[in-house]
């Protein structure tokens, strides 16, 4: 017996939303840990993509009873975007420092 995406049972719907929320929260936490967590963030992102696709196909979040979960997921996604942006800015600054350091070393070598 096959189950169509729109026929996902309510408990499974709640489980999908809870699981997606959990993945977003883990990604946010990892994003603030720095570059060492990038690979783990990507793995969690792929898992989240799968859940998002399944949730979107089932139209769970369009239903009024899931309004609070939709808002919570949206807020978590915005927080994740912010965390990734902060990490990107930090990485860009560090890369800029490395480039300046290399130029200084090259200038020093050229003067000797």
FITI-76537 format. One record per atom (N, C-alpha, C): residue number from 1; residue in one letter; chain; atom name; x, y, z. Coordinates in steps of 0.1 Angstrom, whole numbers, always signed. Example, Ala and Ser with C-alpha at 12.3 -4.5 7.8 and 13.67 -1.06 7.14 Angstrom:
<recs>
+-----+------+-----+------+-------+-------+-------+
| seq | type | mol | atom |     x |     y |     z |
+-----+------+-----+------+-------+-------+-------+
|   1 |    A |   A |    N |  +132 |   -57 |   +78 |
|   1 |    A |   A |   CA |  +123 |   -45 |   +78 |
|   1 |    A |   A |    C |  +132 |   -33 |   +78 |
|   2 |    S |   A |    N |  +128 |   -22 |   +71 |
|   2 |    S |   A |   CA |  +137 |   -11 |   +71 |
|   2 |    S |   A |    C |  +129 |    +0 |   +79 |
+-----+------+-----+------+-------+-------+-------+
</recs>
This chain:
<recs>
+-----+------+-----+------+-------+-------+-------+
| seq | type | mol | atom |     x |     y |     z |
+-----+------+-----+------+-------+-------+-------+
|   1 |    X |   A |    N |    +8 |   -12 |    +0 |
|   1 |    X |   A |   CA |    +0 |    +0 |    +0 |
|   1 |    X |   A |    C |    +9 |   +12 |    +0 |
|   2 |    X |   A |    N |    +7 |   +21 |   -10 |
|   2 |    X |   A |   CA |   +15 |   +33 |   -10 |
|   2 |    X |   A |    C |    +7 |   +45 |    -4 |
|   3 |    X |   A |    N |   +15 |   +54 |    +2 |
|   3 |    X |   A |   CA |    +9 |   +66 |    +8 |
|   3 |    X |   A |    C |   +13 |   +78 |    +0 |
|   4 |    X |   A |    N |    +4 |   +85 |    -5 |
|   4 |    X |   A |   CA |    +6 |   +98 |   -12 |
|   4 |    X |   A |    C |   +12 |  +108 |    -3 |
|   5 |    X |   A |    N |   +20 |  +117 |    -8 |
|   5 |    X |   A |   CA |   +26 |  +127 |    +1 |
|   5 |    X |   A |    C |   +15 |  +136 |    +8 |
|   6 |    X |   A |    N |    +4 |  +138 |    +2 |
|   6 |    X |   A |   CA |    -6 |  +146 |    +9 |
|   6 |    X |   A |    C |   -13 |  +138 |   +20 |
|   7 |    X |   A |    N |   -11 |  +125 |   +20 |
|   7 |    X |   A |   CA |   -18 |  +117 |   +30 |
|   7 |    X |   A |    C |    -9 |  +112 |   +41 |
|   8 |    X |   A |    N |    +1 |  +120 |   +44 |
|   8 |    X |   A |   CA |   +10 |  +117 |   +55 |
|   8 |    X |   A |    C |    +2 |  +119 |   +68 |
|   9 |    X |   A |    N |    +3 |  +109 |   +77 |
|   9 |    X |   A |   CA |    -5 |  +109 |   +89 |
|   9 |    X |   A |    C |    +0 |  +121 |   +98 |
|  10 |    X |   A |    N |    -9 |  +126 |  +106 |
|  10 |    X |   A |   CA |    -6 |  +138 |  +114 |
|  10 |    X |   A |    C |    +7 |  +136 |  +123 |
|  11 |    X |   A |    N |    +9 |  +125 |  +129 |
|  11 |    X |   A |   CA |   +20 |  +123 |  +138 |
|  11 |    X |   A |    C |   +33 |  +124 |  +129 |
|  12 |    X |   A |    N |   +33 |  +119 |  +117 |
|  12 |    X |   A |   CA |   +45 |  +120 |  +108 |
|  12 |    X |   A |    C |   +47 |  +134 |  +104 |
|  13 |    X |   A |    N |   +36 |  +141 |  +102 |
|  13 |    X |   A |   CA |   +38 |  +156 |   +98 |
|  13 |    X |   A |    C |   +45 |  +163 |  +109 |
|  14 |    X |   A |    N |   +40 |  +161 |  +121 |
|  14 |    X |   A |   CA |   +46 |  +168 |  +133 |
|  14 |    X |   A |    C |   +61 |  +163 |  +134 |
|  15 |    X |   A |    N |   +64 |  +151 |  +132 |
|  15 |    X |   A |   CA |   +77 |  +145 |  +133 |
|  15 |    X |   A |    C |   +86 |  +152 |  +122 |
|  16 |    X |   A |    N |   +81 |  +153 |  +110 |
|  16 |    X |   A |   CA |   +89 |  +160 |   +99 |
|  16 |    X |   A |    C |   +92 |  +174 |  +103 |
|  17 |    X |   A |    N |   +83 |  +181 |  +108 |
|  17 |    X |   A |   CA |   +85 |  +195 |  +112 |
|  17 |    X |   A |    C |   +95 |  +196 |  +124 |
|  18 |    X |   A |    N |   +93 |  +188 |  +134 |
|  18 |    X |   A |   CA |  +102 |  +188 |  +145 |
|  18 |    X |   A |    C |  +117 |  +184 |  +141 |
|  19 |    X |   A |    N |  +118 |  +174 |  +132 |
|  19 |    X |   A |   CA |  +131 |  +170 |  +127 |
|  19 |    X |   A |    C |  +138 |  +182 |  +119 |
|  20 |    X |   A |    N |  +130 |  +189 |  +111 |
|  20 |    X |   A |   CA |  +136 |  +200 |  +103 |
|  20 |    X |   A |    C |  +140 |  +211 |  +113 |
|  21 |    X |   A |    N |  +132 |  +214 |  +123 |
|  21 |    X |   A |   CA |  +135 |  +224 |  +133 |
|  21 |    X |   A |    C |  +148 |  +220 |  +140 |
|  22 |    X |   A |    N |  +149 |  +208 |  +144 |
|  22 |    X |   A |   CA |  +161 |  +203 |  +150 |
|  22 |    X |   A |    C |  +174 |  +205 |  +141 |
|  23 |    X |   A |    N |  +173 |  +201 |  +129 |
|  23 |    X |   A |   CA |  +184 |  +202 |  +119 |
|  23 |    X |   A |    C |  +188 |  +217 |  +118 |
|  24 |    X |   A |    N |  +178 |  +226 |  +117 |
|  24 |    X |   A |   CA |  +181 |  +240 |  +116 |
|  24 |    X |   A |    C |  +189 |  +245 |  +128 |
|  25 |    X |   A |    N |  +184 |  +241 |  +140 |
|  25 |    X |   A |   CA |  +190 |  +245 |  +152 |
|  25 |    X |   A |    C |  +205 |  +240 |  +153 |
|  26 |    X |   A |    N |  +207 |  +228 |  +149 |
|  26 |    X |   A |   CA |  +221 |  +222 |  +149 |
|  26 |    X |   A |    C |  +230 |  +230 |  +139 |
|  27 |    X |   A |    N |  +224 |  +233 |  +127 |
|  27 |    X |   A |   CA |  +232 |  +241 |  +118 |
|  27 |    X |   A |    C |  +236 |  +255 |  +123 |
|  28 |    X |   A |    N |  +226 |  +261 |  +130 |
|  28 |    X |   A |   CA |  +229 |  +274 |  +136 |
|  28 |    X |   A |    C |  +240 |  +273 |  +146 |
|  29 |    X |   A |    N |  +239 |  +263 |  +155 |
|  29 |    X |   A |   CA |  +250 |  +261 |  +165 |
|  29 |    X |   A |    C |  +263 |  +258 |  +158 |
|  30 |    X |   A |    N |  +264 |  +250 |  +148 |
|  30 |    X |   A |   CA |  +276 |  +247 |  +141 |
|  30 |    X |   A |    C |  +282 |  +260 |  +134 |
|  31 |    X |   A |    N |  +273 |  +268 |  +128 |
|  31 |    X |   A |   CA |  +277 |  +279 |  +121 |
|  31 |    X |   A |    C |  +285 |  +289 |  +130 |
|  32 |    X |   A |    N |  +281 |  +290 |  +142 |
|  32 |    X |   A |   CA |  +288 |  +298 |  +152 |
|  32 |    X |   A |    C |  +301 |  +292 |  +157 |
|  33 |    X |   A |    N |  +303 |  +279 |  +154 |
|  33 |    X |   A |   CA |  +316 |  +273 |  +158 |
|  33 |    X |   A |    C |  +327 |  +276 |  +149 |
|  34 |    X |   A |    N |  +325 |  +281 |  +137 |
|  34 |    X |   A |   CA |  +335 |  +284 |  +128 |
|  34 |    X |   A |    C |  +337 |  +274 |  +116 |
|  35 |    X |   A |    N |  +348 |  +276 |  +109 |
|  35 |    X |   A |   CA |  +351 |  +269 |   +97 |
|  35 |    X |   A |    C |  +352 |  +254 |   +99 |
|  36 |    X |   A |    N |  +356 |  +250 |  +111 |
|  36 |    X |   A |   CA |  +358 |  +236 |  +114 |
|  36 |    X |   A |    C |  +345 |  +228 |  +113 |
|  37 |    X |   A |    N |  +334 |  +234 |  +113 |
|  37 |    X |   A |   CA |  +321 |  +227 |  +113 |
|  37 |    X |   A |    C |  +314 |  +228 |   +99 |
|  38 |    X |   A |    N |  +321 |  +234 |   +89 |
|  38 |    X |   A |   CA |  +315 |  +235 |   +76 |
|  38 |    X |   A |    C |  +310 |  +222 |   +70 |
|  39 |    X |   A |    N |  +318 |  +212 |   +70 |
|  39 |    X |   A |   CA |  +314 |  +199 |   +64 |
|  39 |    X |   A |    C |  +301 |  +194 |   +71 |
|  40 |    X |   A |    N |  +301 |  +195 |   +84 |
|  40 |    X |   A |   CA |  +289 |  +190 |   +91 |
|  40 |    X |   A |    C |  +277 |  +198 |   +88 |
|  41 |    X |   A |    N |  +279 |  +211 |   +86 |
|  41 |    X |   A |   CA |  +267 |  +220 |   +82 |
|  41 |    X |   A |    C |  +262 |  +215 |   +69 |
|  42 |    X |   A |    N |  +271 |  +212 |   +59 |
|  42 |    X |   A |   CA |  +267 |  +208 |   +46 |
|  42 |    X |   A |    C |  +259 |  +194 |   +47 |
|  43 |    X |   A |    N |  +263 |  +185 |   +55 |
|  43 |    X |   A |   CA |  +257 |  +172 |   +56 |
|  43 |    X |   A |    C |  +243 |  +175 |   +62 |
|  44 |    X |   A |    N |  +242 |  +183 |   +72 |
|  44 |    X |   A |   CA |  +228 |  +186 |   +78 |
|  44 |    X |   A |    C |  +220 |  +193 |   +68 |
|  45 |    X |   A |    N |  +226 |  +202 |   +60 |
|  45 |    X |   A |   CA |  +219 |  +209 |   +50 |
|  45 |    X |   A |    C |  +212 |  +200 |   +40 |
|  46 |    X |   A |    N |  +219 |  +189 |   +36 |
|  46 |    X |   A |   CA |  +214 |  +179 |   +27 |
|  46 |    X |   A |    C |  +202 |  +172 |   +33 |
|  47 |    X |   A |    N |  +203 |  +169 |   +46 |
|  47 |    X |   A |   CA |  +192 |  +162 |   +53 |
|  47 |    X |   A |    C |  +180 |  +172 |   +54 |
|  48 |    X |   A |    N |  +183 |  +184 |   +56 |
|  48 |    X |   A |   CA |  +172 |  +194 |   +57 |
|  48 |    X |   A |    C |  +165 |  +196 |   +44 |
|  49 |    X |   A |    N |  +173 |  +196 |   +33 |
|  49 |    X |   A |   CA |  +168 |  +197 |   +19 |
|  49 |    X |   A |    C |  +158 |  +186 |   +17 |
|  50 |    X |   A |    N |  +161 |  +174 |   +20 |
|  50 |    X |   A |   CA |  +152 |  +163 |   +19 |
|  50 |    X |   A |    C |  +139 |  +165 |   +26 |
|  51 |    X |   A |    N |  +140 |  +169 |   +39 |
|  51 |    X |   A |   CA |  +128 |  +171 |   +47 |
|  51 |    X |   A |    C |  +120 |  +183 |   +41 |
|  52 |    X |   A |    N |  +126 |  +193 |   +37 |
|  52 |    X |   A |   CA |  +119 |  +205 |   +31 |
|  52 |    X |   A |    C |  +111 |  +200 |   +19 |
|  53 |    X |   A |    N |  +118 |  +192 |   +10 |
|  53 |    X |   A |   CA |  +111 |  +187 |    -2 |
|  53 |    X |   A |    C |   +99 |  +179 |    +2 |
|  54 |    X |   A |    N |  +100 |  +170 |   +12 |
|  54 |    X |   A |   CA |   +89 |  +161 |   +16 |
|  54 |    X |   A |    C |   +78 |  +170 |   +22 |
|  55 |    X |   A |    N |   +82 |  +180 |   +30 |
|  55 |    X |   A |   CA |   +72 |  +189 |   +37 |
|  55 |    X |   A |    C |   +65 |  +197 |   +26 |
|  56 |    X |   A |    N |   +72 |  +202 |   +16 |
|  56 |    X |   A |   CA |   +66 |  +210 |    +6 |
|  56 |    X |   A |    C |   +56 |  +202 |    -3 |
|  57 |    X |   A |    N |   +60 |  +190 |    -6 |
|  57 |    X |   A |   CA |   +51 |  +181 |   -14 |
|  57 |    X |   A |    C |   +38 |  +178 |    -7 |
|  58 |    X |   A |    N |   +39 |  +177 |    +6 |
|  58 |    X |   A |   CA |   +27 |  +174 |   +14 |
|  58 |    X |   A |    C |   +19 |  +186 |   +18 |
|  59 |    X |   A |    N |   +24 |  +198 |   +15 |
|  59 |    X |   A |   CA |   +17 |  +211 |   +18 |
|  59 |    X |   A |    C |   +13 |  +212 |   +33 |
|  60 |    X |   A |    N |   +21 |  +206 |   +42 |
|  60 |    X |   A |   CA |   +19 |  +206 |   +56 |
|  60 |    X |   A |    C |   +18 |  +221 |   +61 |
|  61 |    X |   A |    N |   +27 |  +229 |   +57 |
|  61 |    X |   A |   CA |   +28 |  +242 |   +63 |
|  61 |    X |   A |    C |   +18 |  +252 |   +58 |
|  62 |    X |   A |    N |   +10 |  +248 |   +48 |
|  62 |    X |   A |   CA |    -1 |  +256 |   +43 |
|  62 |    X |   A |    C |   -13 |  +255 |   +52 |
|  63 |    X |   A |    N |   -13 |  +244 |   +60 |
|  63 |    X |   A |   CA |   -25 |  +242 |   +69 |
|  63 |    X |   A |    C |   -25 |  +251 |   +81 |
|  64 |    X |   A |    N |   -36 |  +256 |   +85 |
|  64 |    X |   A |   CA |   -37 |  +266 |   +96 |
|  64 |    X |   A |    C |   -32 |  +260 |  +109 |
|  65 |    X |   A |    N |   -34 |  +247 |  +111 |
|  65 |    X |   A |   CA |   -30 |  +241 |  +124 |
|  65 |    X |   A |    C |   -14 |  +241 |  +126 |
|  66 |    X |   A |    N |    -7 |  +243 |  +115 |
|  66 |    X |   A |   CA |    +7 |  +243 |  +116 |
|  66 |    X |   A |    C |   +14 |  +257 |  +114 |
|  67 |    X |   A |    N |    +5 |  +267 |  +116 |
|  67 |    X |   A |   CA |   +10 |  +281 |  +115 |
|  67 |    X |   A |    C |   +21 |  +284 |  +125 |
|  68 |    X |   A |    N |   +20 |  +280 |  +137 |
|  68 |    X |   A |   CA |   +31 |  +283 |  +147 |
|  68 |    X |   A |    C |   +44 |  +276 |  +143 |
|  69 |    X |   A |    N |   +43 |  +264 |  +138 |
|  69 |    X |   A |   CA |   +55 |  +257 |  +134 |
|  69 |    X |   A |    C |   +61 |  +264 |  +122 |
|  70 |    X |   A |    N |   +53 |  +268 |  +113 |
|  70 |    X |   A |   CA |   +58 |  +276 |  +101 |
|  70 |    X |   A |    C |   +66 |  +288 |  +105 |
|  71 |    X |   A |    N |   +60 |  +296 |  +114 |
|  71 |    X |   A |   CA |   +67 |  +308 |  +119 |
|  71 |    X |   A |    C |   +80 |  +304 |  +126 |
|  72 |    X |   A |    N |   +80 |  +294 |  +134 |
|  72 |    X |   A |   CA |   +92 |  +290 |  +141 |
|  72 |    X |   A |    C |  +103 |  +285 |  +131 |
|  73 |    X |   A |    N |   +99 |  +278 |  +121 |
|  73 |    X |   A |   CA |  +108 |  +273 |  +111 |
|  73 |    X |   A |    C |  +114 |  +285 |  +103 |
|  74 |    X |   A |    N |  +105 |  +294 |  +100 |
|  74 |    X |   A |   CA |  +110 |  +306 |   +92 |
|  74 |    X |   A |    C |  +120 |  +314 |  +101 |
|  75 |    X |   A |    N |  +117 |  +316 |  +114 |
|  75 |    X |   A |   CA |  +126 |  +323 |  +122 |
|  75 |    X |   A |    C |  +140 |  +316 |  +123 |
|  76 |    X |   A |    N |  +139 |  +303 |  +125 |
|  76 |    X |   A |   CA |  +152 |  +295 |  +125 |
|  76 |    X |   A |    C |  +160 |  +296 |  +112 |
|  77 |    X |   A |    N |  +153 |  +296 |  +101 |
|  77 |    X |   A |   CA |  +159 |  +297 |   +88 |
|  77 |    X |   A |    C |  +166 |  +311 |   +87 |
|  78 |    X |   A |    N |  +159 |  +321 |   +92 |
|  78 |    X |   A |   CA |  +165 |  +335 |   +92 |
|  78 |    X |   A |    C |  +177 |  +335 |  +101 |
|  79 |    X |   A |    N |  +176 |  +329 |  +113 |
|  79 |    X |   A |   CA |  +187 |  +328 |  +122 |
|  79 |    X |   A |    C |  +199 |  +321 |  +116 |
|  80 |    X |   A |    N |  +197 |  +310 |  +108 |
|  80 |    X |   A |   CA |  +207 |  +303 |  +102 |
|  80 |    X |   A |    C |  +214 |  +312 |   +91 |
|  81 |    X |   A |    N |  +206 |  +319 |   +83 |
|  81 |    X |   A |   CA |  +211 |  +328 |   +73 |
|  81 |    X |   A |    C |  +220 |  +338 |   +79 |
|  82 |    X |   A |    N |  +216 |  +344 |   +90 |
|  82 |    X |   A |   CA |  +224 |  +353 |   +98 |
|  82 |    X |   A |    C |  +237 |  +347 |  +103 |
|  83 |    X |   A |    N |  +236 |  +336 |  +108 |
|  83 |    X |   A |   CA |  +248 |  +329 |  +114 |
|  83 |    X |   A |    C |  +258 |  +326 |  +103 |
|  84 |    X |   A |    N |  +253 |  +322 |   +91 |
|  84 |    X |   A |   CA |  +262 |  +319 |   +80 |
|  84 |    X |   A |    C |  +268 |  +332 |   +74 |
|  85 |    X |   A |    N |  +260 |  +342 |   +74 |
|  85 |    X |   A |   CA |  +266 |  +355 |   +70 |
|  85 |    X |   A |    C |  +277 |  +360 |   +79 |
|  86 |    X |   A |    N |  +274 |  +359 |   +92 |
|  86 |    X |   A |   CA |  +285 |  +363 |  +102 |
|  86 |    X |   A |    C |  +297 |  +355 |  +100 |
|  87 |    X |   A |    N |  +296 |  +342 |   +98 |
|  87 |    X |   A |   CA |  +307 |  +333 |   +96 |
|  87 |    X |   A |    C |  +314 |  +337 |   +83 |
|  88 |    X |   A |    N |  +307 |  +340 |   +72 |
|  88 |    X |   A |   CA |  +313 |  +344 |   +60 |
|  88 |    X |   A |    C |  +321 |  +356 |   +61 |
|  89 |    X |   A |    N |  +316 |  +366 |   +68 |
|  89 |    X |   A |   CA |  +323 |  +379 |   +71 |
|  89 |    X |   A |    C |  +335 |  +376 |   +78 |
|  90 |    X |   A |    N |  +335 |  +368 |   +88 |
|  90 |    X |   A |   CA |  +347 |  +365 |   +96 |
|  90 |    X |   A |    C |  +357 |  +358 |   +88 |
|  91 |    X |   A |    N |  +353 |  +349 |   +80 |
|  91 |    X |   A |   CA |  +362 |  +341 |   +71 |
|  91 |    X |   A |    C |  +369 |  +351 |   +61 |
|  92 |    X |   A |    N |  +360 |  +360 |   +55 |
|  92 |    X |   A |   CA |  +366 |  +370 |   +46 |
|  92 |    X |   A |    C |  +376 |  +379 |   +52 |
|  93 |    X |   A |    N |  +374 |  +383 |   +65 |
|  93 |    X |   A |   CA |  +383 |  +391 |   +72 |
|  93 |    X |   A |    C |  +396 |  +384 |   +74 |
|  94 |    X |   A |    N |  +395 |  +371 |   +78 |
|  94 |    X |   A |   CA |  +407 |  +363 |   +81 |
|  94 |    X |   A |    C |  +415 |  +361 |   +68 |
|  95 |    X |   A |    N |  +408 |  +359 |   +57 |
|  95 |    X |   A |   CA |  +415 |  +357 |   +44 |
|  95 |    X |   A |    C |  +422 |  +370 |   +40 |
|  96 |    X |   A |    N |  +416 |  +381 |   +43 |
|  96 |    X |   A |   CA |  +422 |  +394 |   +39 |
|  96 |    X |   A |    C |  +434 |  +396 |   +48 |
|  97 |    X |   A |    N |  +434 |  +392 |   +60 |
|  97 |    X |   A |   CA |  +446 |  +393 |   +69 |
|  97 |    X |   A |    C |  +457 |  +384 |   +64 |
|  98 |    X |   A |    N |  +454 |  +372 |   +59 |
|  98 |    X |   A |   CA |  +464 |  +363 |   +53 |
|  98 |    X |   A |    C |  +470 |  +369 |   +41 |
|  99 |    X |   A |    N |  +462 |  +375 |   +32 |
|  99 |    X |   A |   CA |  +467 |  +381 |   +20 |
|  99 |    X |   A |    C |  +476 |  +393 |   +23 |
| 100 |    X |   A |    N |  +472 |  +401 |   +33 |
| 100 |    X |   A |   CA |  +481 |  +412 |   +37 |
| 100 |    X |   A |    C |  +494 |  +407 |   +43 |
| 101 |    X |   A |    N |  +494 |  +396 |   +51 |
| 101 |    X |   A |   CA |  +506 |  +390 |   +56 |
| 101 |    X |   A |    C |  +515 |  +385 |   +45 |
| 102 |    X |   A |    N |  +509 |  +379 |   +35 |
| 102 |    X |   A |   CA |  +517 |  +374 |   +24 |
| 102 |    X |   A |    C |  +524 |  +385 |   +16 |
| 103 |    X |   A |    N |  +517 |  +396 |   +14 |
| 103 |    X |   A |   CA |  +523 |  +408 |    +7 |
| 103 |    X |   A |    C |  +534 |  +413 |   +15 |
| 104 |    X |   A |    N |  +533 |  +414 |   +28 |
| 104 |    X |   A |   CA |  +543 |  +419 |   +37 |
| 104 |    X |   A |    C |  +556 |  +410 |   +36 |
| 105 |    X |   A |    N |  +553 |  +397 |   +37 |
| 105 |    X |   A |   CA |  +565 |  +388 |   +35 |
| 105 |    X |   A |    C |  +571 |  +389 |   +22 |
| 106 |    X |   A |    N |  +563 |  +390 |   +11 |
| 106 |    X |   A |   CA |  +569 |  +391 |    -2 |
| 106 |    X |   A |    C |  +577 |  +404 |    -4 |
| 107 |    X |   A |    N |  +572 |  +415 |    +2 |
| 107 |    X |   A |   CA |  +579 |  +428 |    +2 |
| 107 |    X |   A |    C |  +592 |  +427 |    +9 |
| 108 |    X |   A |    N |  +592 |  +420 |   +21 |
| 108 |    X |   A |   CA |  +604 |  +419 |   +29 |
| 108 |    X |   A |    C |  +614 |  +411 |   +22 |
| 109 |    X |   A |    N |  +610 |  +400 |   +15 |
| 109 |    X |   A |   CA |  +619 |  +391 |    +8 |
| 109 |    X |   A |    C |  +625 |  +399 |    -4 |
| 110 |    X |   A |    N |  +617 |  +407 |   -10 |
| 110 |    X |   A |   CA |  +622 |  +415 |   -22 |
| 110 |    X |   A |    C |  +632 |  +426 |   -18 |
| 111 |    X |   A |    N |  +632 |  +430 |    -5 |
| 111 |    X |   A |   CA |  +641 |  +441 |    -1 |
| 111 |    X |   A |    C |  +654 |  +435 |    +4 |
| 112 |    X |   A |    N |  +655 |  +422 |    +5 |
| 112 |    X |   A |   CA |  +667 |  +416 |   +10 |
| 112 |    X |   A |    C |  +676 |  +410 |    -1 |
+-----+------+-----+------+-------+-------+-------+
</recs>
